[in-house]
Amino acid sequence: MSDAPVALLTIPGALDRTRIFDVDVQLWARLSDAARQAELGLSLEVDGSRQWSRTIPGSTPGDTESLEYHCRLVVEPGRDVRLRARAALKHGALVALSLSAVEALDA
């Protein structure tokens, strides 16, 4: 697998309260036309530790496929949290890599 770009995000800690975030990571890749052995890989690291990782086989040569992950993340008061999403592709080209964190309103 070849390395693809990395998406980085830092969530600053609030001084006086715990916050909860919905984190979404999305990878879109266009598979080559003859990509019977194509693979999409995506991982999420939180403060340098792997939170999640998955590799899936491509199933639609010549088309765009995606791989996504969603989780909730608790950010303690006064503590910044660093997120890094990393994509890996085999027989495909990166279309987009997205990493977002939205504070949960129902927390």
C-alpha positions in Angstrom: 0.0 0.0 0.0 1.2 3.5 -0.8 1.0 6.3 1.7 -1.7 8.9 1.2 -2.0 12.3 2.9 -2.7 12.6 6.5 -5.4 14.8 8.1 -4.6 16.5 11.4 -6.8 18.2 13.9 -6.2 19.6 17.4 -9.2 20.1 19.8 -8.3 22.6 22.5 -9.4 21.8 26.0 -11.7 24.2 27.8 -10.5 25.5 31.1 -13.5 24.7 33.2 -15.5 21.8 31.7 -15.4 18.4 30.1 -16.6 18.4 26.5 -17.8 15.5 24.3 -17.2 15.5 20.5 -18.5 13.4 17.6 -15.5 12.6 15.5 -15.9 11.6 11.8 -13.2 10.3 9.5 -13.9 9.7 5.8 -11.8 8.5 3.0 -12.8 8.6 -0.7 -10.7 6.9 -3.4 -11.0 6.2 -7.1 -10.0 2.6 -7.9 -8.1 1.9 -11.1 -10.0 0.2 -13.9 -8.2 -3.1 -13.4 -8.2 -3.1 -9.6 -9.2 -6.6 -8.6 -6.7 -6.4 -5.8 -7.5 -2.8 -4.7 -7.6 -2.0 -1.0 -8.6 1.1 1.0 -7.1 1.6 4.5 -7.9 4.1 7.1 -6.8 4.7 10.7 -7.4 7.2 13.5 -4.9 8.1 16.2 -5.8 10.0 19.3 -2.7 11.7 21.0 -0.4 9.3 19.1 -2.3 6.1 20.1 -4.2 4.1 17.5 -7.9 4.4 18.2 -9.2 2.5 15.2 -7.8 1.0 11.9 -9.4 -0.9 9.1 -8.4 -2.2 5.6 -11.1 -3.3 3.1 -10.9 -4.8 -0.4 -12.1 -2.6 -3.2 -15.2 -3.9 -5.0 -15.9 -1.5 -7.9 -12.9 -1.1 -10.3 -13.0 2.2 -12.1 -15.4 3.8 -9.5 -15.1 5.8 -6.3 -15.4 4.0 -2.9 -15.4 5.2 0.6 -14.4 4.1 4.1 -15.7 5.9 7.2 -15.4 5.8 11.0 -17.4 7.6 13.7 -16.7 7.8 17.4 -17.4 9.9 20.5 -14.4 11.5 22.2 -14.3 13.0 25.7 -12.0 16.0 26.1 -11.1 16.7 29.8 -10.7 20.3 31.0 -7.4 22.0 30.2 -6.2 19.1 27.9 -5.7 19.5 24.2 -6.4 16.4 22.1 -4.6 15.7 18.8 -6.2 13.6 16.1 -4.6 12.2 13.1 -6.3 10.3 10.3 -4.1 8.3 7.9 -5.2 6.7 4.6 -3.4 4.0 2.6 -4.4 2.9 -0.9 -3.5 0.0 -3.1 -4.4 0.4 -6.8 -6.3 3.6 -6.2 -6.0 7.4 -6.1 -7.1 9.6 -3.2 -10.1 11.7 -3.9 -10.6 13.1 -0.4 -9.6 12.6 3.2 -11.8 14.3 5.8 -11.4 14.6 9.6 -13.9 16.5 11.7 -14.9 16.9 15.3 -18.2 18.5 16.3 -19.1 19.2 20.0 -22.1 17.0 20.9 -25.1 19.1 21.9 -26.8 16.2 23.8 -23.8 15.7 26.2 
